[in-house]
Amino acid sequence: MTFQSWWHFRRARFYLFLNKRTRAMAEYEAVLAIDPSDAMAANALGYLHGENGNHEQAIEKFQSVLRLAPNDANTQFNLGYIRQKQARHDDAIALFESAVKINPALDRAWFGLGMSQAALQQREAAIASFERAAKLQPMNPHALYELGLQHHALGQPEKLAEVIYRLQQFDPKATKLLMQATQPT
């Protein structure tokens, strides 16, 4: 990394700290103009594009990172997340599976995998993914909430009760929401 690209990268981080996303994006673009192979700048820019809803631009940046570093689990996750936002769940599943194959401890990829599987009504697979996410992050209320919903959808009240018990140990609000969502009608 040259001094000039380092300087732009640091300015981008500073602008992010100030919540000036447009200026940060311009600085990341400046880094890439100097060094198009800078994976960190491309990844950061992809993230910002995705955050702004510019999915195609985010995909372009993430794919450029994957061309440089095909085994980058975080970028696989980021691209999967954008595909999930586009409701392209089959593509998202493939990317999340790739991410967890590279880094099995990437809990957010397990969660994303479960969300796409649930969207496609692959409930048993979603349960396995949410259980893995919850095992990696035992106090993740989102993973447990979604796990409970899947058990409810499959008509497994005993498993749902186990999830509610686990969840109430640390998040009463999420517990209440899960109980309301799974209440018999």
Z-matrix of the N, CA and C atoms (Angstrom, degrees):
N
C 1 1.450
C 2 1.525 1 108.22
N 3 1.297 2 115.90 1 126.43
C 4 1.460 3 120.17 2 178.08
C 5 1.526 4 109.48 3 -74.87
N 6 1.326 5 114.95 4 164.05
C 7 1.464 6 118.83 5 177.32
C 8 1.522 7 110.75 6 -60.26
N 9 1.322 8 116.08 7 -40.62
C 10 1.464 9 120.28 8 -178.03
C 11 1.541 10 111.18 9 -63.17
N 12 1.314 11 117.53 10 -45.00
C 13 1.461 12 119.27 11 179.47
C 14 1.539 13 110.54 12 -69.07
N 15 1.342 14 116.26 13 -37.25
C 16 1.458 15 119.72 14 175.96
C 17 1.527 16 110.53 15 -59.73
N 18 1.326 17 116.28 16 -42.30
C 19 1.461 18 121.53 17 -179.28
C 20 1.533 19 110.56 18 -62.16
N 21 1.316 20 117.57 19 -45.57
C 22 1.470 21 120.74 20 178.20
C 23 1.531 22 111.10 21 -64.16
N 24 1.323 23 116.42 22 -38.77
C 25 1.459 24 120.24 23 179.36
C 26 1.533 25 109.94 24 -63.04
N 27 1.320 26 116.72 25 -45.42
C 28 1.472 27 120.61 26 179.49
C 29 1.528 28 110.96 27 -64.30
N 30 1.330 29 117.15 28 -39.58
C 31 1.471 30 120.57 29 176.85
C 32 1.526 31 110.41 30 -62.71
N 33 1.320 32 116.86 31 -39.95
C 34 1.470 33 120.37 32 178.42
C 35 1.525 34 109.92 33 -60.37
N 36 1.331 35 116.61 34 -45.36
C 37 1.467 36 120.27 35 179.09
C 38 1.532 37 111.35 36 -62.30
N 39 1.322 38 116.29 37 -38.74
C 40 1.458 39 120.82 38 178.21
C 41 1.527 40 110.51 39 -64.59
N 42 1.336 41 117.00 40 -43.74
C 43 1.464 42 120.12 41 178.45
C 44 1.525 43 111.41 42 -64.42
N 45 1.310 44 117.00 43 -34.71
C 46 1.467 45 119.11 44 175.23
C 47 1.522 46 110.62 45 -64.05
N 48 1.325 47 115.97 46 -40.97
C 49 1.456 48 120.55 47 177.52
C 50 1.532 49 110.51 48 -58.98
N 51 1.322 50 115.92 49 -37.50
C 52 1.472 51 121.22 50 179.26
C 53 1.534 52 112.31 51 -83.02
N 54 1.328 53 116.43 52 1.37
C 55 1.464 54 123.12 53 -177.90
C 56 1.533 55 112.15 54 61.94
N 57 1.317 56 116.02 55 35.90
C 58 1.466 57 122.59 56 176.04
C 59 1.522 58 107.19 57 -106.99
N 60 1.318 59 114.70 58 77.84
C 61 1.461 60 121.83 59 -172.10
C 62 1.532 61 112.98 60 -64.23
N 63 1.311 62 118.06 61 -40.08
C 64 1.463 63 120.71 62 -178.94
C 65 1.519 64 110.61 63 -62.60
N 66 1.318 65 116.65 64 -42.66
C 67 1.463 66 119.66 65 179.11
C 68 1.527 67 111.14 66 -68.44
N 69 1.328 68 116.16 67 -36.45
C 70 1.466 69 119.82 68 176.89
C 71 1.526 70 110.00 69 -62.96
N 72 1.319 71 116.33 70 -42.48
C 73 1.465 72 119.93 71 179.81
C 74 1.522 73 110.63 72 -61.71
N 75 1.332 74 117.12 73 -40.30
C 76 1.465 75 120.67 74 178.84
C 77 1.535 76 110.60 75 -62.73
N 78 1.321 77 116.47 76 -37.61
C 79 1.469 78 119.96 77 178.87
C 80 1.527 79 111.04 78 -68.72
N 81 1.324 80 117.31 79 -40.94
C 82 1.470 81 119.66 80 176.64
C 83 1.530 82 110.76 81 -63.71
N 84 1.329 83 116.06 82 -38.34
C 85 1.476 84 119.42 83 176.03
C 86 1.523 85 110.32 84 -62.15
N 87 1.330 86 116.69 85 -37.86
C 88 1.469 87 120.22 86 178.08
C 89 1.526 88 110.75 87 -64.18
N 90 1.331 89 117.18 88 -39.29
C 91 1.465 90 120.30 89 176.45
C 92 1.526 91 109.62 90 -60.13
N 93 1.336 92 115.96 91 -46.11
C 94 1.468 93 120.07 92 -177.69
C 95 1.527 94 112.33 93 -68.97
N 96 1.328 95 117.14 94 -27.38
C 97 1.464 96 119.62 95 175.80
C 98 1.535 97 110.04 96 -67.68
N 99 1.328 98 115.95 97 -34.36
C 100 1.462 99 120.80 98 178.13
C 101 1.532 100 110.55 99 -77.47
N 102 1.336 101 115.39 100 -44.81
C 103 1.466 102 120.75 101 -176.94
C 104 1.527 103 109.81 102 -137.88
N 105 1.337 104 117.87 103 91.97
C 106 1.464 105 120.92 104 -178.51
C 107 1.530 106 114.34 105 -61.61
N 108 1.329 107 117.84 106 -11.83
C 109 1.463 108 120.62 107 -179.77
C 110 1.527 109 112.47 108 -95.59
N 111 1.326 110 118.32 109 9.98
C 112 1.460 111 120.90 110 -179.66
C 113 1.524 112 109.30 111 -76.13
N 114 1.331 113 116.14 112 100.00
C 115 1.459 114 121.87 113 -175.18
C 116 1.524 115 112.24 114 -67.73
N 117 1.325 116 117.66 115 -35.03
C 118 1.468 117 119.57 116 -179.20
C 119 1.517 118 111.02 117 -65.44
N 120 1.316 119 117.51 118 -42.76
C 121 1.466 120 120.66 119 179.55
C 122 1.527 121 110.59 120 -67.43
N 123 1.337 122 116.98 121 -42.17
C 124 1.470 123 120.16 122 179.27
C 125 1.522 124 110.86 123 -64.25
N 126 1.324 125 117.18 124 -39.96
C 127 1.458 126 121.07 125 178.52
C 128 1.526 127 110.86 126 -65.27
N 129 1.318 128 116.56 127 -44.84
C 130 1.470 129 120.44 128 178.98
C 131 1.526 130 110.62 129 -62.97
N 132 1.310 131 116.84 130 -41.97
C 133 1.458 132 120.99 131 179.17
C 134 1.529 133 110.63 132 -65.69
N 135 1.332 134 116.80 133 -40.75
C 136 1.459 135 120.59 134 176.30
C 137 1.518 136 111.60 135 -60.15
N 138 1.323 137 115.92 136 -43.09
C 139 1.461 138 120.70 137 178.31
C 140 1.530 139 110.84 138 -60.02
N 141 1.326 140 116.39 139 -45.40
C 142 1.468 141 120.29 140 -178.98
C 143 1.527 142 111.37 141 -66.07
N 144 1.318 143 116.86 142 -39.16
C 145 1.468 144 119.21 143 176.26
C 146 1.528 145 110.19 144 -62.77
N 147 1.318 146 116.54 145 -43.25
C 148 1.461 147 120.22 146 178.37
C 149 1.515 148 112.03 147 -62.72
N 150 1.322 149 115.98 148 -40.61
C 151 1.461 150 121.50 149 178.60
C 152 1.529 151 110.77 150 -62.43
N 153 1.326 152 116.75 151 -32.59
C 154 1.464 153 121.73 152 179.53
C 155 1.527 154 112.83 153 -85.82
N 156 1.329 155 117.13 154 -1.21
C 157 1.461 156 120.45 155 -179.48
C 158 1.515 157 114.04 156 83.84
N 159 1.317 158 117.43 157 8.44
C 160 1.467 159 121.94 158 176.99
C 161 1.527 160 108.51 159 -87.87
N 162 1.321 161 115.71 160 72.47
C 163 1.460 162 120.46 161 -171.07
C 164 1.520 163 113.73 162 -62.42
N 165 1.310 164 117.30 163 -41.37
C 166 1.473 165 118.56 164 -177.78
C 167 1.522 166 111.36 165 -65.03
N 168 1.317 167 117.08 166 -39.35
C 169 1.468 168 119.57 167 177.63
C 170 1.528 169 110.87 168 -68.16
N 171 1.335 170 116.56 169 -37.24
C 172 1.463 171 119.99 170 177.28
C 173 1.522 172 109.87 171 -63.42
N 174 1.328 173 116.51 172 -44.90
C 175 1.465 174 120.83 173 179.89
C 176 1.518 175 110.30 174 -59.56
N 177 1.321 176 116.52 175 -43.53
C 178 1.472 177 120.61 176 179.67
C 179 1.532 178 110.94 177 -58.38
N 180 1.335 179 116.26 178 -44.89
C 181 1.475 180 119.68 179 -179.18
C 182 1.527 181 111.02 180 -67.70
N 183 1.329 182 117.41 181 -44.01
C 184 1.460 183 119.39 182 -179.63
C 185 1.525 184 111.23 183 -64.80
N 186 1.321 185 116.66 184 -38.69
C 187 1.467 186 119.05 185 178.05
C 188 1.519 187 111.22 186 -65.79
N 189 1.332 188 116.89 187 -33.80
C 190 1.469 189 118.68 188 177.28
C 191 1.530 190 110.30 189 -66.15
N 192 1.326 191 116.79 190 -35.99
C 193 1.466 192 119.75 191 176.84
C 194 1.522 193 109.97 192 -66.43
N 195 1.330 194 116.45 193 -42.17
C 196 1.468 195 119.59 194 -178.30
C 197 1.526 196 112.15 195 -67.43
N 198 1.332 197 117.02 196 -27.21
C 199 1.470 198 118.55 197 174.58
C 200 1.528 199 110.08 198 -67.24
N 201 1.339 200 116.49 199 -32.98
C 202 1.464 201 120.91 200 179.72
C 203 1.528 202 111.62 201 -83.49
N 204 1.332 203 116.18 202 -36.40
C 205 1.467 204 121.13 203 -175.72
C 206 1.531 205 108.92 204 -139.46
N 207 1.329 206 116.96 205 79.05
C 208 1.471 207 119.86 206 -174.73
C 209 1.525 208 114.31 207 -63.51
N 210 1.313 209 117.86 208 -18.39
C 211 1.466 210 120.72 209 -179.80
C 212 1.521 211 113.01 210 -102.26
N 213 1.314 212 117.00 211 29.64
C 214 1.458 213 121.50 212 178.19
C 215 1.533 214 108.19 213 -89.63
N 216 1.326 215 116.28 214 103.78
C 217 1.470 216 121.56 215 -176.03
C 218 1.524 217 112.05 216 -62.65
N 219 1.330 218 117.12 217 -37.30
C 220 1.466 219 119.58 218 -179.16
C 221 1.532 220 111.42 219 -64.91
N 222 1.313 221 116.54 220 -39.41
C 223 1.463 222 119.75 221 178.81
C 224 1.522 223 110.27 222 -70.54
N 225 1.331 224 117.34 223 -38.24
C 226 1.467 225 120.23 224 174.95
C 227 1.530 226 108.77 225 -58.45
N 228 1.335 227 116.30 226 -44.23
C 229 1.469 228 120.09 227 177.54
C 230 1.523 229 111.15 228 -61.36
N 231 1.333 230 116.78 229 -48.30
C 232 1.467 231 120.38 230 -178.05
C 233 1.523 232 111.61 231 -58.07
N 234 1.308 233 116.28 232 -44.74
C 235 1.462 234 120.23 233 179.33
C 236 1.529 235 110.36 234 -66.30
N 237 1.318 236 116.94 235 -39.29
C 238 1.462 237 120.84 236 176.23
C 239 1.515 238 111.53 237 -61.71
N 240 1.329 239 116.40 238 -39.57
C 241 1.460 240 120.94 239 179.28
C 242 1.534 241 110.95 240 -62.75
N 243 1.327 242 116.65 241 -41.93
C 244 1.467 243 119.88 242 178.19
C 245 1.526 244 110.06 243 -65.34
N 246 1.320 245 117.22 244 -42.80
C 247 1.473 246 120.12 245 177.56
C 248 1.526 247 110.03 246 -61.55
N 249 1.314 248 116.78 247 -37.57
C 250 1.461 249 119.97 248 177.29
C 251 1.527 250 110.54 249 -64.18
N 252 1.320 251 116.96 250 -41.87
C 253 1.465 252 121.28 251 177.34
C 254 1.527 253 111.43 252 -60.37
N 255 1.323 254 116.09 253 -31.33
C 256 1.468 255 121.25 254 178.80
C 257 1.527 256 111.86 255 -84.61
N 258 1.330 257 117.12 256 3.49
C 259 1.473 258 123.37 257 -177.07
C 260 1.529 259 111.46 258 62.40
N 261 1.313 260 116.80 259 29.13
C 262 1.464 261 122.39 260 173.81
C 263 1.525 262 107.16 261 -98.97
N 264 1.334 263 114.09 262 70.38
C 265 1.457 264 120.99 263 -169.79
C 266 1.521 265 113.89 264 -67.11
N 267 1.331 266 118.07 265 -34.48
C 268 1.474 267 118.77 266 177.38
C 269 1.524 268 110.66 267 -62.55
N 270 1.337 269 116.56 268 -43.01
C 271 1.465 270 120.47 269 177.40
C 272 1.533 271 110.54 270 -65.33
N 273 1.336 272 115.89 271 -41.49
C 274 1.464 273 120.19 272 -180.00
C 275 1.526 274 110.15 273 -62.09
N 276 1.334 275 116.69 274 -43.81
C 277 1.465 276 119.95 275 179.79
C 278 1.526 277 110.65 276 -59.07
N 279 1.320 278 117.14 277 -45.55
C 280 1.470 279 120.11 278 179.81
C 281 1.529 280 111.03 279 -60.12
N 282 1.319 281 117.35 280 -40.85
C 283 1.465 282 120.85 281 -179.51
C 284 1.522 283 111.63 282 -70.89
N 285 1.325 284 117.46 283 -42.48
C 286 1.462 285 119.96 284 177.81
C 287 1.528 286 110.57 285 -64.39
N 288 1.335 287 116.74 286 -40.72
C 289 1.467 288 119.51 287 177.48
C 290 1.524 289 111.07 288 -61.96
N 291 1.321 290 116.10 289 -39.14
C 292 1.463 291 119.88 290 176.93
C 293 1.527 292 110.47 291 -63.58
N 294 1.336 293 116.26 292 -42.36
C 295 1.466 294 120.58 293 -179.64
C 296 1.523 295 111.39 294 -62.20
N 297 1.348 296 117.59 295 -44.35
C 298 1.468 297 118.66 296 -178.27
C 299 1.522 298 112.21 297 -75.62
N 300 1.325 299 116.55 298 -22.01
C 301 1.466 300 118.70 299 173.94
C 302 1.536 301 109.28 300 -68.96
N 303 1.325 302 115.92 301 -39.53
C 304 1.467 303 120.93 302 178.76
C 305 1.524 304 110.60 303 -72.35
N 306 1.342 305 116.12 304 -44.68
C 307 1.465 306 121.41 305 -178.40
C 308 1.526 307 109.52 306 -134.43
N 309 1.327 308 117.74 307 91.17
C 310 1.467 309 120.74 308 -177.77
C 311 1.528 310 114.33 309 -62.73
N 312 1.314 311 118.17 310 -14.04
C 313 1.473 312 121.55 311 -179.75
C 314 1.524 313 112.72 312 -91.98
N 315 1.317 314 118.02 313 6.94
C 316 1.467 315 121.29 314 -177.89
C 317 1.532 316 109.09 315 -82.71
N 318 1.325 317 115.62 316 86.82
C 319 1.460 318 121.30 317 -171.83
C 320 1.527 319 112.87 318 -60.35
N 321 1.317 320 118.31 319 -35.61
C 322 1.470 321 119.19 320 -179.28
C 323 1.527 322 111.55 321 -67.53
N 324 1.318 323 117.84 322 -27.57
C 325 1.463 324 120.23 323 176.23
C 326 1.525 325 110.21 324 -72.06
N 327 1.330 326 117.49 325 -37.24
C 328 1.464 327 120.20 326 175.23
C 329 1.524 328 109.88 327 -63.85
N 330 1.330 329 116.35 328 -41.19
C 331 1.462 330 120.01 329 178.94
C 332 1.531 331 110.49 330 -64.29
N 333 1.321 332 116.82 331 -46.99
C 334 1.468 333 120.51 332 178.14
C 335 1.513 334 111.63 333 -59.86
N 336 1.323 335 115.99 334 -40.61
C 337 1.454 336 120.93 335 177.51
C 338 1.523 337 110.12 336 -59.82
N 339 1.322 338 116.26 337 -46.03
C 340 1.458 339 120.32 338 178.36
C 341 1.522 340 112.57 339 -61.84
N 342 1.325 341 116.82 340 -39.68
C 343 1.468 342 120.28 341 -179.97
C 344 1.527 343 111.19 342 -64.16
N 345 1.323 344 117.66 343 -43.02
C 346 1.470 345 119.76 344 178.87
C 347 1.525 346 111.11 345 -69.69
N 348 1.325 347 116.85 346 -38.13
C 349 1.460 348 119.23 347 176.90
C 350 1.527 349 110.47 348 -63.87
N 351 1.313 350 116.73 349 -40.77
C 352 1.470 351 120.64 350 178.18
C 353 1.530 352 110.50 351 -64.15
N 354 1.324 353 116.69 352 -40.10
C 355 1.465 354 120.32 353 179.06
C 356 1.524 355 111.45 354 -62.05
N 357 1.328 356 116.12 355 -30.08
C 358 1.469 357 121.01 356 178.52
C 359 1.534 358 111.49 357 -94.43
N 360 1.348 359 116.18 358 9.90
C 361 1.465 360 123.18 359 178.82
C 362 1.526 361 112.86 360 61.64
N 363 1.311 362 116.67 361 28.79
C 364 1.468 363 122.31 362 174.05
C 365 1.531 364 106.77 363 -90.55
N 366 1.304 365 115.14 364 71.49
C 367 1.466 366 121.57 365 -166.95
C 368 1.530 367 114.17 366 -65.38
N 369 1.311 368 118.44 367 -43.18
C 370 1.472 369 120.15 368 179.90
C 371 1.529 370 110.61 369 -63.05
N 372 1.317 371 116.08 370 -42.54
C 373 1.470 372 120.33 371 178.18
C 374 1.525 373 110.11 372 -65.29
N 375 1.336 374 116.85 373 -40.43
C 376 1.469 375 120.99 374 178.89
C 377 1.526 376 110.26 375 -62.37
N 378 1.331 377 116.85 376 -41.94
C 379 1.467 378 120.54 377 178.44
C 380 1.527 379 110.07 378 -58.68
N 381 1.319 380 116.80 379 -46.81
C 382 1.469 381 120.13 380 179.75
C 383 1.532 382 110.98 381 -60.57
N 384 1.330 383 116.74 382 -40.48
C 385 1.467 384 119.99 383 -179.19
C 386 1.525 385 111.22 384 -68.86
N 387 1.338 386 117.36 385 -44.44
C 388 1.469 387 119.97 386 178.96
C 389 1.529 388 111.06 387 -65.81
N 390 1.324 389 117.32 388 -36.65
C 391 1.467 390 119.65 389 176.63
C 392 1.530 391 110.61 390 -63.08
N 393 1.320 392 116.56 391 -39.86
C 394 1.467 393 119.96 392 178.86
C 395 1.525 394 110.45 393 -65.77
N 396 1.345 395 116.53 394 -43.16
C 397 1.471 396 120.43 395 177.83
C 398 1.524 397 110.31 396 -61.35
N 399 1.333 398 116.96 397 -42.86
C 400 1.468 399 121.24 398 -179.29
C 401 1.533 400 111.31 399 -69.50
N 402 1.313 401 116.84 400 -31.37
C 403 1.471 402 119.38 401 177.22
C 404 1.536 403 109.94 402 -68.42
N 405 1.325 404 115.92 403 -39.43
C 406 1.465 405 119.96 404 179.53
C 407 1.528 406 111.99 405 -72.27
N 408 1.327 407 116.15 406 -33.73
C 409 1.470 408 122.32 407 178.52
C 410 1.529 409 107.60 408 -130.04
N 411 1.323 410 118.30 409 82.79
C 412 1.467 411 121.26 410 -172.79
C 413 1.531 412 114.73 411 -59.08
N 414 1.313 413 118.06 412 -22.14
C 415 1.465 414 120.21 413 -179.89
C 416 1.532 415 111.66 414 -106.81
N 417 1.317 416 115.87 415 34.07
C 418 1.463 417 121.49 416 177.35
C 419 1.529 418 108.27 417 -91.64
N 420 1.327 419 118.09 418 100.46
C 421 1.465 420 119.30 419 -176.62
C 422 1.533 421 112.73 420 -65.83
N 423 1.312 422 116.88 421 -28.09
C 424 1.464 423 119.88 422 -178.65
C 425 1.533 424 111.00 423 -67.44
N 426 1.328 425 115.99 424 -44.39
C 427 1.464 426 119.74 425 179.82
C 428 1.529 427 110.41 426 -64.35
N 429 1.326 428 116.49 427 -42.71
C 430 1.461 429 119.06 428 -179.91
C 431 1.527 430 111.55 429 -68.62
N 432 1.302 431 117.56 430 -38.77
C 433 1.467 432 120.92 431 177.81
C 434 1.530 433 109.82 432 -59.74
N 435 1.330 434 116.49 433 -49.65
C 436 1.468 435 120.33 434 -179.61
C 437 1.526 436 111.28 435 -65.69
N 438 1.326 437 117.16 436 -36.18
C 439 1.459 438 121.27 437 176.19
C 440 1.529 439 109.90 438 -60.95
N 441 1.324 440 116.23 439 -44.81
C 442 1.458 441 120.41 440 177.83
C 443 1.521 442 112.29 441 -60.94
N 444 1.323 443 116.95 442 -41.44
C 445 1.465 444 120.28 443 178.75
C 446 1.522 445 111.69 444 -61.72
N 447 1.323 446 116.50 445 -38.61
C 448 1.467 447 119.73 446 -179.72
C 449 1.529 448 111.06 447 -68.83
N 450 1.329 449 116.70 448 -40.95
C 451 1.469 450 119.20 449 176.78
C 452 1.533 451 110.20 450 -62.93
N 453 1.312 452 116.32 451 -39.79
C 454 1.471 453 120.37 452 178.05
C 455 1.527 454 110.18 453 -62.63
N 456 1.325 455 117.10 454 -45.79
C 457 1.468 456 121.16 455 -178.74
C 458 1.529 457 111.55 456 -61.66
N 459 1.321 458 117.07 457 -30.47
C 460 1.461 459 120.77 458 179.02
C 461 1.532 460 112.82 459 -89.03
N 462 1.329 461 116.57 460 3.04
C 463 1.462 462 119.88 461 179.30
C 464 1.510 463 112.70 462 68.47
N 465 1.338 464 116.84 463 44.80
C 466 1.463 465 122.50 464 -179.27
C 467 1.533 466 109.66 465 -116.78
N 468 1.347 467 117.42 466 74.68
C 469 1.466 468 119.94 467 -174.26
C 470 1.531 469 113.86 468 -63.00
N 471 1.333 470 117.90 469 -31.06
C 472 1.466 471 119.53 470 179.90
C 473 1.534 472 110.34 471 -67.34
N 474 1.324 473 115.30 472 -42.37
C 475 1.476 474 119.72 473 178.73
C 476 1.530 475 110.16 474 -66.79
N 477 1.333 476 116.32 475 -39.86
C 478 1.467 477 120.47 476 176.86
C 479 1.525 478 109.85 477 -59.98
N 480 1.324 479 117.29 478 -43.85
C 481 1.465 480 120.77 479 179.85
C 482 1.530 481 110.86 480 -61.32
N 483 1.331 482 117.15 481 -38.77
C 484 1.466 483 120.69 482 177.62
C 485 1.531 484 110.98 483 -62.14
N 486 1.330 485 115.58 484 -42.51
C 487 1.468 486 119.55 485 179.50
C 488 1.526 487 110.25 486 -65.86
N 489 1.329 488 116.93 487 -43.34
C 490 1.469 489 120.23 488 178.59
C 491 1.521 490 109.98 489 -59.78
N 492 1.316 491 117.51 490 -42.38
C 493 1.464 492 120.96 491 178.57
C 494 1.531 493 110.80 492 -60.65
N 495 1.324 494 116.88 493 -46.25
C 496 1.471 495 120.43 494 179.25
C 497 1.526 496 110.86 495 -61.61
N 498 1.315 497 115.54 496 -43.39
C 499 1.463 498 120.58 497 -176.07
C 500 1.522 499 111.71 498 -67.66
N 501 1.330 500 116.96 499 -38.26
C 502 1.463 501 118.83 500 -177.71
C 503 1.519 502 113.04 501 -68.36
N 504 1.326 503 116.90 502 -14.51
C 505 1.462 504 120.64 503 178.60
C 506 1.524 505 112.44 504 -65.89
N 507 1.343 506 116.75 505 -23.78
C 508 1.466 507 118.32 506 -175.26
C 509 1.524 508 114.90 507 -142.31
N 510 1.332 509 119.71 508 -10.81
C 511 1.462 510 119.35 509 -178.64
C 512 1.531 511 110.94 510 -143.62
N 513 1.332 512 115.98 511 87.32
C 514 1.468 513 119.08 512 -178.09
C 515 1.534 514 113.44 513 -64.10
N 516 1.306 515 117.16 514 -32.41
C 517 1.467 516 119.78 515 -179.45
C 518 1.534 517 110.70 516 -66.53
N 519 1.339 518 117.26 517 -47.18
C 520 1.464 519 120.93 518 178.49
C 521 1.531 520 110.09 519 -65.02
N 522 1.334 521 116.42 520 -34.58
C 523 1.461 522 120.25 521 177.40
C 524 1.523 523 110.00 522 -62.27
N 525 1.305 524 116.78 523 -46.16
C 526 1.468 525 121.34 524 179.76
C 527 1.524 526 110.53 525 -61.32
N 528 1.330 527 116.57 526 -43.58
C 529 1.464 528 120.07 527 179.56
C 530 1.528 529 111.44 528 -63.19
N 531 1.338 530 116.59 529 -41.78
C 532 1.461 531 119.76 530 179.08
C 533 1.531 532 110.61 531 -65.46
N 534 1.297 533 116.56 532 -41.08
C 535 1.466 534 119.49 533 179.39
C 536 1.523 535 110.77 534 -64.66
N 537 1.320 536 116.81 535 -39.05
C 538 1.471 537 119.85 536 177.86
C 539 1.532 538 110.44 537 -67.05
N 540 1.311 539 117.23 538 -41.06
C 541 1.467 540 121.16 539 -177.13
C 542 1.528 541 112.22 540 -69.11
N 543 1.325 542 116.54 541 -26.33
C 544 1.468 543 119.95 542 -176.43
C 545 1.524 544 112.72 543 -108.19
N 546 1.303 545 116.10 544 10.84
C 547 1.459 546 121.17 545 -179.84
C 548 1.522 547 110.54 546 -63.97
N 549 1.327 548 117.11 547 133.33
C 550 1.474 549 118.75 548 178.44
C 551 1.524 550 109.93 549 -62.95
N 552 1.327 551 114.92 550 142.78
C 553 1.473 552 118.62 551 -179.88
C 554 1.505 553 112.09 552 -97.03
